[in-house]
Amino acid sequence: MYAAGSSIRPLRSAHSGSQAHLRHLGRWALVVALIVFASLALARVALGGTVPATTTVVVQPGDSLWAIAAARYPGADTRERVDSIERLNGLSGPVIVAGETLQLPNP
């Protein structure tokens, strides 16, 4: 009724031990790579792409922080924008020089 004797043996892989370990390691590496790729893709979607936080502008002769802020951010409070440009660039006041490079926060 029940099988007994020497014909029963434990199940073993047909592959040798080191080949089986390499195959499993390769599968795990593939799974980890897919998880990393999916995480990066989802992060990019969640953040809306890779838009830089600032824009660089070179000051032209006759420019002022007020004129740059008014032209760059129409409809916004120019005083707040001038203040944010000053803080971002470490300026102690609204004085700028032609040829100077300024970082402007993106709207």
C-alpha positions in Angstrom: 0.0 0.0 0.0 2.6 2.6 1.0 5.9 2.9 -0.9 8.8 2.0 1.3 12.3 1.1 0.9 15.3 2.3 -1.1 13.3 3.7 -4.0 12.3 6.8 -2.0 14.9 9.5 -2.1 14.8 13.1 -1.2 14.1 15.6 -4.0 17.3 17.3 -5.2 18.0 19.7 -7.9 19.6 18.3 -11.1 22.0 21.2 -11.1 25.1 21.3 -8.9 25.0 23.5 -5.8 27.2 26.4 -7.1 25.2 26.7 -10.3 21.9 26.8 -8.4 23.3 29.5 -6.1 24.4 31.6 -9.1 21.0 31.2 -10.8 19.2 32.3 -7.6 21.6 35.2 -7.1 21.0 36.3 -10.7 17.2 36.2 -10.1 17.5 38.3 -6.9 19.8 40.8 -8.7 17.1 41.1 -11.5 14.4 41.6 -8.9 16.4 44.3 -7.1 17.2 46.1 -10.3 13.5 46.1 -11.3 12.5 47.5 -7.9 15.1 50.3 -8.2 14.0 51.2 -11.7 10.4 51.3 -10.7 11.1 53.4 -7.7 13.1 55.9 -9.8 10.3 56.1 -12.4 7.6 56.6 -9.8 9.7 59.3 -8.0 10.1 61.1 -11.3 6.4 61.0 -11.9 5.6 62.1 -8.4 8.0 65.0 -8.6 6.7 66.0 -12.0 9.9 65.4 -13.9 13.3 67.0 -13.2 12.5 70.7 -13.3 15.4 72.7 -11.7 14.6 74.7 -8.6 16.3 77.9 -10.0 17.0 79.6 -13.2 20.2 81.5 -13.9 20.1 85.1 -15.3 23.0 87.4 -16.2 22.3 91.1 -15.2 22.2 93.4 -18.2 23.1 97.1 -18.1 20.2 99.1 -16.7 18.6 96.1 -15.0 17.4 96.2 -11.4 16.1 93.5 -9.1 12.7 95.1 -9.3 12.6 95.1 -13.1 13.9 91.5 -13.3 11.3 90.3 -10.7 8.5 92.2 -12.4 9.4 90.8 -15.9 10.0 87.3 -14.7 7.0 86.9 -12.4 4.1 88.9 -13.8 1.0 88.9 -11.6 3.1 88.1 -8.4 3.9 90.5 -5.6 7.1 92.1 -6.9 8.3 93.0 -3.4 8.2 89.3 -2.3 10.0 88.2 -5.4 12.7 90.8 -5.0 13.2 89.6 -1.4 13.4 85.9 -2.4 16.0 86.8 -5.1 18.0 88.7 -2.5 17.9 85.8 0.0 18.7 83.2 -2.7 21.8 85.1 -3.9 23.0 86.2 -0.5 22.5 89.9 -1.3 22.3 92.4 1.5 20.3 94.9 -0.6 18.9 95.5 -4.1 22.1 96.7 -5.6 23.3 94.5 -8.6 26.0 95.0 -11.2 25.8 94.4 -15.0 27.4 91.0 -15.8 26.6 89.6 -12.4 24.9 86.1 -12.4 21.8 85.7 -10.4 19.8 82.6 -9.4 16.0 83.1 -9.7 13.6 80.8 -8.0 11.2 79.1 -10.4 7.5 80.1 -9.9 
